[in-house]
Amino acid sequence: MQKFEYYRIVEDLFKNDLNLASESLERVQAKEFDSEFINAIVMKQSRDFLNVYDAHIIKEICNFINEDLILYKRIYIGHEPYKDKFRDENNAILSTLPFPFEAEFSPNSGARFYNDGYFKIKNDFLEFDLIHSDEKSKVCDFSVPLEVGTTEGYTSFNHIVWDGGLARWPYYSKHIYLFHRNFQQHSFFS
């Protein structure tokens, strides 16, 4: 879906919520939230370029996490990512991920392509803590898109909703942020 279409859809769906998104944007720009977590959802060249749509997406993803519709985990990798042209260096870092994780920063990817690679749980399961329960949700053998560096809010949202999840490794972060749709819960759109 093209950027323009996405903005039009968001505007139509959330017309009444744009004031709230505008307030959220001011709070994000004032750095009232954990900036590394915000960068895991949307990261542009400058925080000043965030807009009300980005703020709305941040708010929605946080709401979905709080409702256990999105499972969330932060995975320590120990190194910040390099720029896209340093693919071998990024892959060397990703190769140090512990079992059951596997990831690849793919050649022939990046800003002009659908994603920057993949992130997998292989031959095992991963437990996520649920917000509203002492129970855990187990997710087995899955693969989600990997986005490294900067990304748009609508890209993160689309990966989570339509691809079932997203692994984000923002610039300046020593963590990979894993977002996974909780398919045991109701749909986002019900």
Sequence and secondary structure as in RCSB ss.txt:
>XXXX:A:sequence
MQKFEYYRIVEDLFKNDLNLASESLERVQAKEFDSEFINAIVMKQSRDFLNVYDAHIIKEICNFINEDLILYKRI
YIGHEPYKDKFRDENNAILSTLPFPFEAEFSPNSGARFYNDGYFKIKNDFLEFDLIHSDEKSKVCDFSVPLEVGT
TEGYTSFNHIVWDGGLARWPYYSKHIYLFHRNFQQHSFFS
>XXXX:A:secstr
  HHHHHHHHHHHTGGGHHHHHHHHHHHHTT S HHHHHHH B SSGGG  HHHHHHHHHHHHHHHTTSEEEEEE
E SS    TT HHHHHHHHTT  TTEEEEE TT STTSS SEEEEEEEEEEEEE TTSS EEEEEEEEEEEEES 
B HHHHHHHHHHHSEEEEE TT SEEEEEEE TTS  TT 
